[in-house]
Amino acid sequence: MKLHLLSFLDTIKPRPDARKWKYRLKQRMAECGPPPETAASPPAYDDIDSGKQETDGIYPGVPEEKSIEDLKSTDPEESKTLVREEETIDNGLCDVAVIMKAVDLAARRHRRQRRGDPARTPFINHLVGVAYILTNEAKVYDTVTIVAAILHDIIEDTETTYVEIREMFGNEVATIVSECTIDKSQLRDARKKRQIVNASKLSHKAKLVELADKLYNLRDIERVMPVGWTARHKREHFEWLRDYVAVMKGTNEALETAIDEVISRNLK
């Protein structure tokens, strides 16, 4: 590297002060020696997505294909750990370890997914953002709701099952995630009508997750139009969200006020 740079310097045509500049640079390089080897940069999301080998290196020992039932049948110690975790979260303890376990699972299971914005933002940003809205704006701090927020799309958008979530995080989290899961086999219009009908039947914690999710999406769409959308698509979506959120009125004043403000700015 040093020799290449010196050879390049020798090819530079003389200019005012060029000789002095070259002399000082060569002198400085001689004093400092070759540059130290730099550590490898952390893998980008595209690197993580390139294959199973890379993901195994980043998350060593993590079973991507095995179900929780497989783990319980083959590893008694892992089974005991899962039971302890389920008891912990079902008891409502604010356990940072359980929340981080949910973040880790979501990051792995959603790792190949991107948002619909032009920047193709990693999907995990959305999940963490929804949880942050709950803690920062709605002042919701219970572990069950935060974990459910992080995992609210995991059944809908990945191969993860209800049983896996139940075994890893308990019955209540699994139920909330299931409540927030959309049946994408239905036609779009029918699906949206059904969501409005079912909104009033959601549990309180599921409503909190849904409101935080919709607030994040509203702000994201307001910030930048999703790829392929037009002004008409945006307006129709905001109108639908207004009707959907109205059914859950009384769940959390802070979230509802924030949602109303975004909708009002965009439906003038």
Order of alpha helices (4+ residues) and beta strands (2+ residues): alpha-alpha-alpha-alpha-alpha-alpha-alpha-alpha-alpha-alpha-alpha-alpha-alpha-alpha-alpha-alpha
